Amino acid sequence: MRAARPVVYFVLAVVASFGRVRAADPPEPVVHAILERSSPAANDTLKVAPREVVLTFSGLIDGGGATLRLLGPGGRTWSLEPRREPDTRTLRGALPELATGGYRLEWRVISADGHAMAGDFVFFVRGSAGGSAEAELAPPPASKGAATPEPRRVSRAQLVVRGFFDLAMLPLAGLLLFAGWSRGKTTQLTGRIMRGLAIAAPALALLYTWLWAGDALGPEARLSGLLSLTTGRALVVESALALLVPWALFLARRIEIAVMLSLLAVASGGFGGHPASYTPLLAVPASVLHVTAAAVWVGGLLMLFTERGSYTYETTARRVSAAAFASVALVAATGVAQTWAILGSWSLLLTSSFGLVVLAKVVGLAGLIAFGAHHRLRLVPAAGSSGGAVRLSQSVRGELALAACVIVLAALLSHIPPTV
């Protein structure tokens, strides 16, 4: 029970933090980048009809999935061909010849972190003669068709599935690594959990990819447009690698191949999300190292729990302790690098929902480090005795519960705009 008390306190803190996050949510749907400026600008009245529309966003946008539609007087509509600029933040579209009247531009893009953004604005063309009646300049009504801006908030189903996928994939990769290190001489409990995670992880990966594609591209284009997006391609690779793990484990019976595939699946997850949008040259490598080190750490903890009673338990405990020591340094260093690359200001840790969840994750990480230090200094040296093995296994339960909370927080972070 003592080992579980820090976890209980942490869970209460997370609940309070999550309540603060919900309270800070604006009434309008939030996005991961916003339209900073446009030409024409919203509500502009122009004497000369523009030849093109230019949209500039606050963050990087993906090359695929962009749509532009113009609604004009009399219910006329035009589908514009979007053209992304080399700076990857600007989108252009050539306009037809515009007569006097009001026009509504509807836009929809995918940010580089894989989240859909949509909106619309109105501008007017009066003409050099000054136009006639004010009625001619009235904006057209908002369309109710497929191009109408859609809700941009990530679905709860997508967030929940991502959390469960991470809870399956990260421990699976680490558990396979240590099982392979032990040359397959593991307990029946280790084998059962390993097989269960190997089945659950690819199923959750496929479900998350399906949900993400539906939210980002729409139900009709979720398959045809999946490979046109950076995040879509990363999710396809992640799902394919996750699917190959049970093949290597059950059919090929080559645990070393399963280890390689699972670690690659974990690493591929580091190429998407916020790191792809904010200083990717720094954030993406840091993200890959971060999730890989976390997998080794969490998988090692699970191994300490499932291998209790094994005659090699003391050897396993020392291996896990050594690997965890290196992993925690990588997790901490890459976490700091990612936070700085994404936020750019430490003040946002206290003034944004993203920053508050980061702080909650830091508190959880500090608790895990405290657990690890206690294990390394006090419990691992006595793991060779039956009583020492029992104490270590019981303490690891609390650390695993805390690690699960931190993994869920990490999944939540990937779906919160850093500036909100």
Beta strands, then each sheet from edge to edge (+ up, - down):
strand 1: 35-39
strand 2: 45-46
strand 3: 52-57
strand 4: 67-71
strand 5: 77-80
strand 6: 82-84
strand 7: 90-94
strand 8: 101-110
strand 9: 116-125
sheet 1: 1+ 3- 7+ 6-
sheet 2: 2+ 9+ 8- 4+ 5-
end
